[in-house]
Amino acid sequence: MMGGGMMDGGFGYGLGSFGLMGGLIGLLFNIAIIIGVIVLIVWAVQKFSSDNASSKATSAAHPFSAREILDVRYARGELTREDYQTMLHDVLQS
């Protein structure tokens, strides 16, 4: 007979020379690679976002003392002289 049948070439049904077990091992290997890439991406995003968040928190912390803030508010006219003196007394007490 000319022309090949289904078993021509010794490779069977398209699963390669390892058969069904080889296909499953290959599938598990591919899934492991995909999971590894996802875990790496999640780790990198968490690491860099937490670094940025902590640096933003430190830079966002108010570098002025309560006295300096009180002085600026008085200079802007937000406080009356009496309010300023009362708050200044409270700040100096604490």
PDB file of N, CA, C and O in Angstrom:
ATOM      1  N   MET A   1       0.809  -1.170   0.000  1.00  0.00           N
ATOM      2  CA  MET A   1       0.000   0.000   0.000  1.00  0.00           C
ATOM      3  C   MET A   1       0.860   1.244   0.000  1.00  0.00           C
ATOM      4  O   MET A   1       1.838   1.346   0.741  1.00  0.00           O
ATOM      5  N   MET A   2       0.488   2.167  -0.825  1.00  0.00           N
ATOM      6  CA  MET A   2       1.164   3.458  -0.847  1.00  0.00           C
ATOM      7  C   MET A   2       0.394   4.380   0.091  1.00  0.00           C
ATOM      8  O   MET A   2      -0.739   4.072   0.461  1.00  0.00           O
ATOM      9  N   GLY A   3       0.960   5.451   0.461  1.00  0.00           N
ATOM     10  CA  GLY A   3       0.256   6.363   1.348  1.00  0.00           C
ATOM     11  C   GLY A   3       0.289   5.821   2.763  1.00  0.00           C
ATOM     12  O   GLY A   3       0.229   4.611   2.986  1.00  0.00           O
ATOM     13  N   GLY A   4       0.379   6.687   3.663  1.00  0.00           N
ATOM     14  CA  GLY A   4       0.529   6.247   5.044  1.00  0.00           C
ATOM     15  C   GLY A   4      -0.792   6.081   5.742  1.00  0.00           C
ATOM     16  O   GLY A   4      -1.772   6.762   5.440  1.00  0.00           O
ATOM     17  N   GLY A   5      -0.800   5.190   6.655  1.00  0.00           N
ATOM     18  CA  GLY A   5      -1.965   5.003   7.496  1.00  0.00           C
ATOM     19  C   GLY A   5      -1.840   5.872   8.747  1.00  0.00           C
ATOM     20  O   GLY A   5      -0.978   6.748   8.812  1.00  0.00           O
ATOM     21  N   MET A   6      -2.680   5.638   9.716  1.00  0.00           N
ATOM     22  CA  MET A   6      -2.677   6.444  10.924  1.00  0.00           C
ATOM     23  C   MET A   6      -1.427   6.206  11.764  1.00  0.00           C
ATOM     24  O   MET A   6      -0.999   7.105  12.487  1.00  0.00           O
ATOM     25  N   MET A   7      -0.837   5.024  11.685  1.00  0.00           N
ATOM     26  CA  MET A   7       0.311   4.706  12.518  1.00  0.00           C
ATOM     27  C   MET A   7       1.611   4.799  11.749  1.00  0.00           C
ATOM     28  O   MET A   7       2.627   4.261  12.187  1.00  0.00           O
ATOM     29  N   ASP A   8       1.597   5.456  10.637  1.00  0.00           N
ATOM     30  CA  ASP A   8       2.788   5.556   9.822  1.00  0.00           C
ATOM     31  C   ASP A   8       3.803   6.472  10.495  1.00  0.00           C
ATOM     32  O   ASP A   8       3.438   7.564  10.931  1.00  0.00           O
ATOM     33  N   GLY A   9       5.031   6.074  10.591  1.00  0.00           N
ATOM     34  CA  GLY A   9       6.079   6.888  11.165  1.00  0.00           C
ATOM     35  C   GLY A   9       6.290   6.625  12.643  1.00  0.00           C
ATOM     36  O   GLY A   9       7.267   7.121  13.203  1.00  0.00           O
ATOM     37  N   GLY A  10       5.456   5.897  13.280  1.00  0.00           N
ATOM     38  CA  GLY A  10       5.653   5.518  14.663  1.00  0.00           C
ATOM     39  C   GLY A  10       5.302   6.593  15.685  1.00  0.00           C
ATOM     40  O   GLY A  10       5.606   6.428  16.867  1.00  0.00           O
ATOM     41  N   PHE A  11       4.674   7.684  15.267  1.00  0.00           N
ATOM     42  CA  PHE A  11       4.367   8.739  16.222  1.00  0.00           C
ATOM     43  C   PHE A  11       2.944   8.686  16.719  1.00  0.00           C
ATOM     44  O   PHE A  11       2.582   9.514  17.556  1.00  0.00           O
ATOM     45  N   GLY A  12       2.167   7.830  16.292  1.00  0.00           N
ATOM     46  CA  GLY A  12       0.846   7.617  16.852  1.00  0.00           C
ATOM     47  C   GLY A  12      -0.129   8.727  16.531  1.00  0.00           C
ATOM     48  O   GLY A  12      -0.325   9.067  15.364  1.00  0.00           O
ATOM     49  N   TYR A  13      -0.723   9.277  17.522  1.00  0.00           N
ATOM     50  CA  TYR A  13      -1.866  10.151  17.345  1.00  0.00           C
ATOM     51  C   TYR A  13      -1.539  11.628  17.572  1.00  0.00           C
ATOM     52  O   TYR A  13      -2.404  12.382  18.018  1.00  0.00           O
ATOM     53  N   GLY A  14      -0.345  12.043  17.283  1.00  0.00           N
ATOM     54  CA  GLY A  14      -0.006  13.450  17.355  1.00  0.00           C
ATOM     55  C   GLY A  14       0.456  13.935  18.715  1.00  0.00           C
ATOM     56  O   GLY A  14       0.516  15.145  18.938  1.00  0.00           O
ATOM     57  N   LEU A  15       0.781  13.050  19.622  1.00  0.00           N
ATOM     58  CA  LEU A  15       1.232  13.464  20.945  1.00  0.00           C
ATOM     59  C   LEU A  15       2.746  13.397  21.079  1.00  0.00           C
ATOM     60  O   LEU A  15       3.270  13.592  22.176  1.00  0.00           O
ATOM     61  N   GLY A  16       3.440  13.135  20.029  1.00  0.00           N
ATOM     62  CA  GLY A  16       4.891  13.054  20.069  1.00  0.00           C
ATOM     63  C   GLY A  16       5.350  11.701  20.563  1.00  0.00           C
ATOM     64  O   GLY A  16       4.552  10.781  20.740  1.00  0.00           O
ATOM     65  N   SER A  17       6.655  11.593  20.785  1.00  0.00           N
ATOM     66  CA  SER A  17       7.205  10.295  21.155  1.00  0.00           C
ATOM     67  C   SER A  17       6.970   9.966  22.623  1.00  0.00           C
ATOM     68  O   SER A  17       7.175   8.819  23.020  1.00  0.00           O
ATOM     69  N   PHE A  18       6.556  10.908  23.431  1.00  0.00           N
ATOM     70  CA  PHE A  18       6.320  10.641  24.849  1.00  0.00           C
ATOM     71  C   PHE A  18       4.873  10.287  25.154  1.00  0.00           C
ATOM     72  O   PHE A  18       4.559   9.900  26.280  1.00  0.00           O
ATOM     73  N   GLY A  19       4.008  10.411  24.198  1.00  0.00           N
ATOM     74  CA  GLY A  19       2.628  10.031  24.389  1.00  0.00           C
ATOM     75  C   GLY A  19       1.870  11.009  25.270  1.00  0.00           C
ATOM     76  O   GLY A  19       2.218  12.187  25.362  1.00  0.00           O
ATOM     77  N   LEU A  20       0.845  10.510  25.905  1.00  0.00           N
ATOM     78  CA  LEU A  20      -0.010  11.333  26.739  1.00  0.00           C
ATOM     79  C   LEU A  20       0.751  11.916  27.932  1.00  0.00           C
ATOM     80  O   LEU A  20       0.528  13.072  28.294  1.00  0.00           O
ATOM     81  N   MET A  21       1.641  11.142  28.544  1.00  0.00           N
ATOM     82  CA  MET A  21       2.400  11.615  29.707  1.00  0.00           C
ATOM     83  C   MET A  21       3.287  12.797  29.336  1.00  0.00           C
ATOM     84  O   MET A  21       3.414  13.738  30.120  1.00  0.00           O
ATOM     85  N   GLY A  22       3.889  12.767  28.180  1.00  0.00           N
ATOM     86  CA  GLY A  22       4.716  13.885  27.718  1.00  0.00           C
ATOM     87  C   GLY A  22       3.894  15.142  27.517  1.00  0.00           C
ATOM     88  O   GLY A  22       4.349  16.245  27.822  1.00  0.00           O
ATOM     89  N   GLY A  23       2.685  14.979  27.005  1.00  0.00           N
ATOM     90  CA  GLY A  23       1.805  16.130  26.819  1.00  0.00           C
ATOM     91  C   GLY A  23       1.410  16.766  28.145  1.00  0.00           C
ATOM     92  O   GLY A  23       1.370  17.989  28.272  1.00  0.00           O
ATOM     93  N   LEU A  24       1.116  15.915  29.139  1.00  0.00           N
ATOM     94  CA  LEU A  24       0.755  16.440  30.460  1.00  0.00           C
ATOM     95  C   LEU A  24       1.933  17.128  31.140  1.00  0.00           C
ATOM     96  O   LEU A  24       1.768  18.168  31.777  1.00  0.00           O
ATOM     97  N   ILE A  25       3.115  16.548  31.004  1.00  0.00           N
ATOM     98  CA  ILE A  25       4.310  17.170  31.598  1.00  0.00           C
ATOM     99  C   ILE A  25       4.578  18.524  30.942  1.00  0.00           C
ATOM    100  O   ILE A  25       4.909  19.492  31.626  1.00  0.00           O
ATOM    101  N   GLY A  26       4.438  18.590  29.639  1.00  0.00           N
ATOM    102  CA  GLY A  26       4.627  19.850  28.931  1.00  0.00           C
ATOM    103  C   GLY A  26       3.600  20.889  29.350  1.00  0.00           C
ATOM    104  O   GLY A  26       3.940  22.059  29.524  1.00  0.00           O
ATOM    105  N   LEU A  27       2.350  20.477  29.514  1.00  0.00           N
ATOM    106  CA  LEU A  27       1.296  21.387  29.949  1.00  0.00           C
ATOM    107  C   LEU A  27       1.582  21.916  31.348  1.00  0.00           C
ATOM    108  O   LEU A  27       1.451  23.115  31.597  1.00  0.00           O
ATOM    109  N   LEU A  28       1.973  21.029  32.267  1.00  0.00           N
ATOM    110  CA  LEU A  28       2.292  21.460  33.630  1.00  0.00           C
ATOM    111  C   LEU A  28       3.487  22.406  33.655  1.00  0.00           C
ATOM    112  O   LEU A  28       3.510  23.361  34.432  1.00  0.00           O
ATOM    113  N   PHE A  29       4.468  22.145  32.815  1.00  0.00           N
ATOM    114  CA  PHE A  29       5.640  23.019  32.728  1.00  0.00           C
ATOM    115  C   PHE A  29       5.246  24.412  32.245  1.00  0.00           C
ATOM    116  O   PHE A  29       5.717  25.412  32.787  1.00  0.00           O
ATOM    117  N   ASN A  30       4.398  24.482  31.246  1.00  0.00           N
ATOM    118  CA  ASN A  30       3.937  25.775  30.734  1.00  0.00           C
ATOM    119  C   ASN A  30       3.119  26.525  31.778  1.00  0.00           C
ATOM    120  O   ASN A  30       3.259  27.740  31.919  1.00  0.00           O
ATOM    121  N   ILE A  31       2.268  25.814  32.508  1.00  0.00           N
ATOM    122  CA  ILE A  31       1.476  26.451  33.564  1.00  0.00           C
ATOM    123  C   ILE A  31       2.398  26.975  34.664  1.00  0.00           C
ATOM    124  O   ILE A  31       2.180  28.069  35.184  1.00  0.00           O
ATOM    125  N   ALA A  32       3.428  26.202  35.023  1.00  0.00           N
ATOM    126  CA  ALA A  32       4.373  26.640  36.053  1.00  0.00           C
ATOM    127  C   ALA A  32       5.108  27.909  35.616  1.00  0.00           C
ATOM    128  O   ALA A  32       5.334  28.801  36.433  1.00  0.00           O
ATOM    129  N   ILE A  33       5.474  27.997  34.365  1.00  0.00           N
ATOM    130  CA  ILE A  33       6.145  29.199  33.860  1.00  0.00           C
ATOM    131  C   ILE A  33       5.209  30.403  33.939  1.00  0.00           C
ATOM    132  O   ILE A  33       5.622  31.482  34.363  1.00  0.00           O
ATOM    133  N   ILE A  34       3.964  30.226  33.537  1.00  0.00           N
ATOM    134  CA  ILE A  34       2.995  31.324  33.573  1.00  0.00           C
ATOM    135  C   ILE A  34       2.760  31.785  35.015  1.00  0.00           C
ATOM    136  O   ILE A  34       2.723  32.988  35.275  1.00  0.00           O
ATOM    137  N   ILE A  35       2.604  30.857  35.942  1.00  0.00           N
ATOM    138  CA  ILE A  35       2.404  31.204  37.346  1.00  0.00           C
ATOM    139  C   ILE A  35       3.639  31.928  37.892  1.00  0.00           C
ATOM    140  O   ILE A  35       3.513  32.904  38.632  1.00  0.00           O
ATOM    141  N   GLY A  36       4.816  31.451  37.530  1.00  0.00           N
ATOM    142  CA  GLY A  36       6.046  32.107  37.970  1.00  0.00           C
ATOM    143  C   GLY A  36       6.142  33.540  37.487  1.00  0.00           C
ATOM    144  O   GLY A  36       6.545  34.423  38.245  1.00  0.00           O
ATOM    145  N   VAL A  37       5.780  33.784  36.244  1.00  0.00           N
ATOM    146  CA  VAL A  37       5.810  35.144  35.700  1.00  0.00           C
ATOM    147  C   VAL A  37       4.802  36.033  36.433  1.00  0.00           C
ATOM    148  O   VAL A  37       5.104  37.183  36.750  1.00  0.00           O
ATOM    149  N   ILE A  38       3.613  35.504  36.701  1.00  0.00           N
ATOM    150  CA  ILE A  38       2.590  36.283  37.413  1.00  0.00           C
ATOM    151  C   ILE A  38       3.060  36.618  38.825  1.00  0.00           C
ATOM    152  O   ILE A  38       2.903  37.754  39.272  1.00  0.00           O
ATOM    153  N   VAL A  39       3.635  35.646  39.532  1.00  0.00           N
ATOM    154  CA  VAL A  39       4.132  35.883  40.887  1.00  0.00           C
ATOM    155  C   VAL A  39       5.250  36.934  40.861  1.00  0.00           C
ATOM    156  O   VAL A  39       5.301  37.800  41.734  1.00  0.00           O
ATOM    157  N   LEU A  40       6.124  36.865  39.889  1.00  0.00           N
ATOM    158  CA  LEU A  40       7.206  37.839  39.764  1.00  0.00           C
ATOM    159  C   LEU A  40       6.664  39.244  39.523  1.00  0.00           C
ATOM    160  O   LEU A  40       7.159  40.207  40.109  1.00  0.00           O
ATOM    161  N   ILE A  41       5.665  39.368  38.676  1.00  0.00           N
ATOM    162  CA  ILE A  41       5.065  40.677  38.397  1.00  0.00           C
ATOM    163  C   ILE A  41       4.389  41.234  39.646  1.00  0.00           C
ATOM    164  O   ILE A  41       4.558  42.409  39.969  1.00  0.00           O
ATOM    165  N   VAL A  42       3.621  40.394  40.355  1.00  0.00           N
ATOM    166  CA  VAL A  42       2.941  40.848  41.577  1.00  0.00           C
ATOM    167  C   VAL A  42       3.961  41.282  42.621  1.00  0.00           C
ATOM    168  O   VAL A  42       3.778  42.311  43.271  1.00  0.00           O
ATOM    169  N   TRP A  43       5.025  40.517  42.790  1.00  0.00           N
ATOM    170  CA  TRP A  43       6.074  40.869  43.747  1.00  0.00           C
ATOM    171  C   TRP A  43       6.714  42.205  43.390  1.00  0.00           C
ATOM    172  O   TRP A  43       6.914  43.051  44.262  1.00  0.00           O
ATOM    173  N   ALA A  44       7.034  42.397  42.116  1.00  0.00           N
ATOM    174  CA  ALA A  44       7.682  43.640  41.690  1.00  0.00           C
ATOM    175  C   ALA A  44       6.763  44.840  41.903  1.00  0.00           C
ATOM    176  O   ALA A  44       7.215  45.892  42.354  1.00  0.00           O
ATOM    177  N   VAL A  45       5.487  44.692  41.584  1.00  0.00           N
ATOM    178  CA  VAL A  45       4.541  45.795  41.764  1.00  0.00           C
ATOM    179  C   VAL A  45       4.416  46.137  43.243  1.00  0.00           C
ATOM    180  O   VAL A  45       4.410  47.315  43.600  1.00  0.00           O
ATOM    181  N   GLN A  46       4.316  45.133  44.111  1.00  0.00           N
ATOM    182  CA  GLN A  46       4.197  45.391  45.543  1.00  0.00           C
ATOM    183  C   GLN A  46       5.462  46.040  46.097  1.00  0.00           C
ATOM    184  O   GLN A  46       5.390  46.958  46.914  1.00  0.00           O
ATOM    185  N   LYS A  47       6.612  45.560  45.652  1.00  0.00           N
ATOM    186  CA  LYS A  47       7.876  46.106  46.153  1.00  0.00           C
ATOM    187  C   LYS A  47       8.028  47.563  45.772  1.00  0.00           C
ATOM    188  O   LYS A  47       8.337  48.399  46.622  1.00  0.00           O
ATOM    189  N   PHE A  48       7.815  47.877  44.506  1.00  0.00           N
ATOM    190  CA  PHE A  48       8.023  49.247  44.056  1.00  0.00           C
ATOM    191  C   PHE A  48       6.919  50.170  44.534  1.00  0.00           C
ATOM    192  O   PHE A  48       7.185  51.344  44.791  1.00  0.00           O
ATOM    193  N   SER A  49       5.692  49.689  44.664  1.00  0.00           N
ATOM    194  CA  SER A  49       4.633  50.567  45.157  1.00  0.00           C
ATOM    195  C   SER A  49       4.791  50.819  46.650  1.00  0.00           C
ATOM    196  O   SER A  49       4.469  51.913  47.114  1.00  0.00           O
ATOM    197  N   SER A  50       5.274  49.849  47.417  1.00  0.00           N
ATOM    198  CA  SER A  50       5.479  50.086  48.846  1.00  0.00           C
ATOM    199  C   SER A  50       6.668  51.007  49.059  1.00  0.00           C
ATOM    200  O   SER A  50       6.642  51.820  49.983  1.00  0.00           O
ATOM    201  N   ASP A  51       7.720  50.910  48.232  1.00  0.00           N
ATOM    202  CA  ASP A  51       8.848  51.831  48.324  1.00  0.00           C
ATOM    203  C   ASP A  51       8.392  53.246  48.014  1.00  0.00           C
ATOM    204  O   ASP A  51       8.778  54.187  48.708  1.00  0.00           O
ATOM    205  N   ASN A  52       7.578  53.406  46.984  1.00  0.00           N
ATOM    206  CA  ASN A  52       7.085  54.730  46.622  1.00  0.00           C
ATOM    207  C   ASN A  52       6.150  55.270  47.682  1.00  0.00           C
ATOM    208  O   ASN A  52       6.197  56.459  47.999  1.00  0.00           O
ATOM    209  N   ALA A  53       5.304  54.419  48.234  1.00  0.00           N
ATOM    210  CA  ALA A  53       4.358  54.875  49.252  1.00  0.00           C
ATOM    211  C   ALA A  53       5.099  55.332  50.501  1.00  0.00           C
ATOM    212  O   ALA A  53       4.736  56.348  51.094  1.00  0.00           O
ATOM    213  N   SER A  54       6.129  54.601  50.910  1.00  0.00           N
ATOM    214  CA  SER A  54       6.857  55.001  52.113  1.00  0.00           C
ATOM    215  C   SER A  54       7.658  56.263  51.869  1.00  0.00           C
ATOM    216  O   SER A  54       7.778  57.092  52.772  1.00  0.00           O
ATOM    217  N   SER A  55       8.214  56.439  50.669  1.00  0.00           N
ATOM    218  CA  SER A  55       8.955  57.669  50.395  1.00  0.00           C
ATOM    219  C   SER A  55       8.007  58.849  50.281  1.00  0.00           C
ATOM    220  O   SER A  55       8.356  59.960  50.681  1.00  0.00           O
ATOM    221  N   LYS A  56       6.808  58.628  49.740  1.00  0.00           N
ATOM    222  CA  LYS A  56       5.827  59.703  49.672  1.00  0.00           C
ATOM    223  C   LYS A  56       5.340  60.066  51.064  1.00  0.00           C
ATOM    224  O   LYS A  56       5.109  61.239  51.359  1.00  0.00           O
ATOM    225  N   ALA A  57       5.182  59.060  51.922  1.00  0.00           N
ATOM    226  CA  ALA A  57       4.716  59.337  53.277  1.00  0.00           C
ATOM    227  C   ALA A  57       5.745  60.157  54.037  1.00  0.00           C
ATOM    228  O   ALA A  57       5.386  61.056  54.796  1.00  0.00           O
ATOM    229  N   THR A  58       7.024  59.854  53.839  1.00  0.00           N
ATOM    230  CA  THR A  58       8.049  60.625  54.539  1.00  0.00           C
ATOM    231  C   THR A  58       8.147  62.023  53.976  1.00  0.00           C
ATOM    232  O   THR A  58       8.321  62.978  54.733  1.00  0.00           O
ATOM    233  N   SER A  59       8.041  62.169  52.675  1.00  0.00           N
ATOM    234  CA  SER A  59       8.130  63.505  52.099  1.00  0.00           C
ATOM    235  C   SER A  59       6.856  64.292  52.367  1.00  0.00           C
ATOM    236  O   SER A  59       6.897  65.522  52.405  1.00  0.00           O
ATOM    237  N   ALA A  60       5.718  63.613  52.554  1.00  0.00           N
ATOM    238  CA  ALA A  60       4.469  64.305  52.799  1.00  0.00           C
ATOM    239  C   ALA A  60       4.331  64.706  54.262  1.00  0.00           C
ATOM    240  O   ALA A  60       3.483  65.532  54.598  1.00  0.00           O
ATOM    241  N   ALA A  61       5.147  64.136  55.130  1.00  0.00           N
ATOM    242  CA  ALA A  61       5.079  64.508  56.536  1.00  0.00           C
ATOM    243  C   ALA A  61       5.431  65.985  56.657  1.00  0.00           C
ATOM    244  O   ALA A  61       6.371  66.466  56.025  1.00  0.00           O
ATOM    245  N   HIS A  62       4.665  66.696  57.479  1.00  0.00           N
ATOM    246  CA  HIS A  62       4.842  68.137  57.593  1.00  0.00           C
ATOM    247  C   HIS A  62       6.169  68.433  58.283  1.00  0.00           C
ATOM    248  O   HIS A  62       6.369  68.023  59.426  1.00  0.00           O
ATOM    249  N   PRO A  63       7.076  69.135  57.614  1.00  0.00           N
ATOM    250  CA  PRO A  63       8.394  69.385  58.204  1.00  0.00           C
ATOM    251  C   PRO A  63       8.400  70.554  59.189  1.00  0.00           C
ATOM    252  O   PRO A  63       9.441  70.866  59.766  1.00  0.00           O
ATOM    253  N   PHE A  64       7.250  71.204  59.387  1.00  0.00           N
ATOM    254  CA  PHE A  64       7.192  72.377  60.243  1.00  0.00           C
ATOM    255  C   PHE A  64       6.719  72.009  61.642  1.00  0.00           C
ATOM    256  O   PHE A  64       5.965  71.053  61.826  1.00  0.00           O
ATOM    257  N   SER A  65       7.168  72.774  62.614  1.00  0.00           N
ATOM    258  CA  SER A  65       6.702  72.569  63.985  1.00  0.00           C
ATOM    259  C   SER A  65       5.368  73.279  64.163  1.00  0.00           C
ATOM    260  O   SER A  65       4.949  74.064  63.311  1.00  0.00           O
ATOM    261  N   ALA A  66       4.711  72.998  65.271  1.00  0.00           N
ATOM    262  CA  ALA A  66       3.426  73.640  65.560  1.00  0.00           C
ATOM    263  C   ALA A  66       3.606  75.146  65.696  1.00  0.00           C
ATOM    264  O   ALA A  66       2.737  75.916  65.287  1.00  0.00           O
ATOM    265  N   ARG A  67       4.718  75.563  66.263  1.00  0.00           N
ATOM    266  CA  ARG A  67       5.001  77.000  66.418  1.00  0.00           C
ATOM    267  C   ARG A  67       5.136  77.680  65.057  1.00  0.00           C
ATOM    268  O   ARG A  67       4.605  78.771  64.850  1.00  0.00           O
ATOM    269  N   GLU A  68       5.840  77.041  64.139  1.00  0.00           N
ATOM    270  CA  GLU A  68       6.015  77.629  62.798  1.00  0.00           C
ATOM    271  C   GLU A  68       4.684  77.742  62.070  1.00  0.00           C
ATOM    272  O   GLU A  68       4.417  78.744  61.407  1.00  0.00           O
ATOM    273  N   ILE A  69       3.861  76.731  62.192  1.00  0.00           N
ATOM    274  CA  ILE A  69       2.541  76.756  61.548  1.00  0.00           C
ATOM    275  C   ILE A  69       1.692  77.871  62.143  1.00  0.00           C
ATOM    276  O   ILE A  69       1.001  78.593  61.424  1.00  0.00           O
ATOM    277  N   LEU A  70       1.751  77.999  63.449  1.00  0.00           N
ATOM    278  CA  LEU A  70       0.994  79.051  64.133  1.00  0.00           C
ATOM    279  C   LEU A  70       1.464  80.436  63.685  1.00  0.00           C
ATOM    280  O   LEU A  70       0.648  81.326  63.445  1.00  0.00           O
ATOM    281  N   ASP A  71       2.771  80.612  63.576  1.00  0.00           N
ATOM    282  CA  ASP A  71       3.322  81.898  63.116  1.00  0.00           C
ATOM    283  C   ASP A  71       2.868  82.227  61.703  1.00  0.00           C
ATOM    284  O   ASP A  71       2.515  83.369  61.409  1.00  0.00           O
ATOM    285  N   VAL A  72       2.876  81.219  60.822  1.00  0.00           N
ATOM    286  CA  VAL A  72       2.462  81.444  59.436  1.00  0.00           C
ATOM    287  C   VAL A  72       0.978  81.802  59.379  1.00  0.00           C
ATOM    288  O   VAL A  72       0.588  82.712  58.647  1.00  0.00           O
ATOM    289  N   ARG A  73       0.163  81.105  60.133  1.00  0.00           N
ATOM    290  CA  ARG A  73      -1.280  81.411  60.135  1.00  0.00           C
ATOM    291  C   ARG A  73      -1.551  82.821  60.654  1.00  0.00           C
ATOM    292  O   ARG A  73      -2.431  83.510  60.140  1.00  0.00           O
ATOM    293  N   TYR A  74      -0.806  83.253  61.663  1.00  0.00           N
ATOM    294  CA  TYR A  74      -0.966  84.605  62.191  1.00  0.00           C
ATOM    295  C   TYR A  74      -0.502  85.636  61.160  1.00  0.00           C
ATOM    296  O   TYR A  74      -1.144  86.669  60.973  1.00  0.00           O
ATOM    297  N   ALA A  75       0.610  85.347  60.500  1.00  0.00           N
ATOM    298  CA  ALA A  75       1.126  86.268  59.483  1.00  0.00           C
ATOM    299  C   ALA A  75       0.162  86.397  58.305  1.00  0.00           C
ATOM    300  O   ALA A  75       0.071  87.469  57.705  1.00  0.00           O
ATOM    301  N   ARG A  76      -0.547  85.347  57.967  1.00  0.00           N
ATOM    302  CA  ARG A  76      -1.516  85.390  56.866  1.00  0.00           C
ATOM    303  C   ARG A  76      -2.805  86.106  57.270  1.00  0.00           C
ATOM    304  O   ARG A  76      -3.624  86.446  56.416  1.00  0.00           O
ATOM    305  N   GLY A  77      -2.979  86.329  58.539  1.00  0.00           N
ATOM    306  CA  GLY A  77      -4.189  86.983  59.006  1.00  0.00           C
ATOM    307  C   GLY A  77      -5.320  86.021  59.299  1.00  0.00           C
ATOM    308  O   GLY A  77      -6.468  86.437  59.456  1.00  0.00           O
ATOM    309  N   GLU A  78      -5.006  84.740  59.374  1.00  0.00           N
ATOM    310  CA  GLU A  78      -6.033  83.737  59.666  1.00  0.00           C
ATOM    311  C   GLU A  78      -6.429  83.752  61.138  1.00  0.00           C
ATOM    312  O   GLU A  78      -7.508  83.281  61.496  1.00  0.00           O
ATOM    313  N   LEU A  79      -5.556  84.294  61.997  1.00  0.00           N
ATOM    314  CA  LEU A  79      -5.811  84.316  63.441  1.00  0.00           C
ATOM    315  C   LEU A  79      -5.767  85.758  63.948  1.00  0.00           C
ATOM    316  O   LEU A  79      -5.006  86.593  63.460  1.00  0.00           O
ATOM    317  N   THR A  80      -6.603  86.009  64.931  1.00  0.00           N
ATOM    318  CA  THR A  80      -6.511  87.296  65.616  1.00  0.00           C
ATOM    319  C   THR A  80      -5.351  87.240  66.603  1.00  0.00           C
ATOM    320  O   THR A  80      -4.803  86.173  66.882  1.00  0.00           O
ATOM    321  N   ARG A  81      -4.992  88.395  67.119  1.00  0.00           N
ATOM    322  CA  ARG A  81      -3.886  88.451  68.091  1.00  0.00           C
ATOM    323  C   ARG A  81      -4.220  87.620  69.327  1.00  0.00           C
ATOM    324  O   ARG A  81      -3.359  86.915  69.854  1.00  0.00           O
ATOM    325  N   GLU A  82      -5.440  87.700  69.780  1.00  0.00           N
ATOM    326  CA  GLU A  82      -5.842  86.950  70.968  1.00  0.00           C
ATOM    327  C   GLU A  82      -5.792  85.439  70.716  1.00  0.00           C
ATOM    328  O   GLU A  82      -5.306  84.673  71.549  1.00  0.00           O
ATOM    329  N   ASP A  83      -6.310  85.023  69.539  1.00  0.00           N
ATOM    330  CA  ASP A  83      -6.255  83.591  69.182  1.00  0.00           C
ATOM    331  C   ASP A  83      -4.806  83.119  69.092  1.00  0.00           C
ATOM    332  O   ASP A  83      -4.458  82.040  69.574  1.00  0.00           O
ATOM    333  N   TYR A  84      -3.969  83.947  68.468  1.00  0.00           N
ATOM    334  CA  TYR A  84      -2.556  83.590  68.325  1.00  0.00           C
ATOM    335  C   TYR A  84      -1.913  83.413  69.693  1.00  0.00           C
ATOM    336  O   TYR A  84      -1.222  82.422  69.927  1.00  0.00           O
ATOM    337  N   GLN A  85      -2.133  84.365  70.601  1.00  0.00           N
ATOM    338  CA  GLN A  85      -1.504  84.284  71.915  1.00  0.00           C
ATOM    339  C   GLN A  85      -2.022  83.091  72.723  1.00  0.00           C
ATOM    340  O   GLN A  85      -1.260  82.446  73.443  1.00  0.00           O
ATOM    341  N   THR A  86      -3.321  82.801  72.600  1.00  0.00           N
ATOM    342  CA  THR A  86      -3.883  81.639  73.300  1.00  0.00           C
ATOM    343  C   THR A  86      -3.289  80.341  72.767  1.00  0.00           C
ATOM    344  O   THR A  86      -2.892  79.466  73.537  1.00  0.00           O
ATOM    345  N   MET A  87      -3.231  80.226  71.442  1.00  0.00           N
ATOM    346  CA  MET A  87      -2.687  78.993  70.831  1.00  0.00           C
ATOM    347  C   MET A  87      -1.183  78.879  71.090  1.00  0.00           C
ATOM    348  O   MET A  87      -0.666  77.784  71.312  1.00  0.00           O
ATOM    349  N   LEU A  88      -0.496  80.004  71.058  1.00  0.00           N
ATOM    350  CA  LEU A  88       0.938  79.982  71.336  1.00  0.00           C
ATOM    351  C   LEU A  88       1.190  79.514  72.763  1.00  0.00           C
ATOM    352  O   LEU A  88       2.106  78.731  73.011  1.00  0.00           O
ATOM    353  N   HIS A  89       0.391  79.986  73.682  1.00  0.00           N
ATOM    354  CA  HIS A  89       0.507  79.540  75.068  1.00  0.00           C
ATOM    355  C   HIS A  89       0.287  78.030  75.158  1.00  0.00           C
ATOM    356  O   HIS A  89       1.020  77.336  75.862  1.00  0.00           O
ATOM    357  N   ASP A  90      -0.729  77.518  74.439  1.00  0.00           N
ATOM    358  CA  ASP A  90      -1.009  76.067  74.443  1.00  0.00           C
ATOM    359  C   ASP A  90       0.153  75.281  73.837  1.00  0.00           C
ATOM    360  O   ASP A  90       0.524  74.225  74.348  1.00  0.00           O
ATOM    361  N   VAL A  91       0.724  75.798  72.751  1.00  0.00           N
ATOM    362  CA  VAL A  91       1.830  75.088  72.084  1.00  0.00           C
ATOM    363  C   VAL A  91       3.043  75.050  72.999  1.00  0.00           C
ATOM    364  O   VAL A  91       3.707  74.019  73.108  1.00  0.00           O
ATOM    365  N   LEU A  92       3.339  76.170  73.660  1.00  0.00           N
ATOM    366  CA  LEU A  92       4.509  76.223  74.528  1.00  0.00           C
ATOM    367  C   LEU A  92       4.319  75.382  75.794  1.00  0.00           C
ATOM    368  O   LEU A  92       5.300  74.949  76.400  1.00  0.00           O
ATOM    369  N   GLN A  93       3.073  75.151  76.195  1.00  0.00           N
ATOM    370  CA  GLN A  93       2.786  74.321  77.355  1.00  0.00           C
ATOM    371  C   GLN A  93       3.046  72.849  77.077  1.00  0.00           C
ATOM    372  O   GLN A  93       3.467  72.114  77.971  1.00  0.00           O
ATOM    373  N   SER A  94       2.800  72.412  75.850  1.00  0.00           N
ATOM    374  CA  SER A  94       2.919  70.978  75.536  1.00  0.00           C
ATOM    375  C   SER A  94       4.305  70.544  75.200  1.00  0.00           C
ATOM    376  O   SER A  94       4.533  69.367  74.920  1.00  0.00           O
TER     377      SER A  94
END
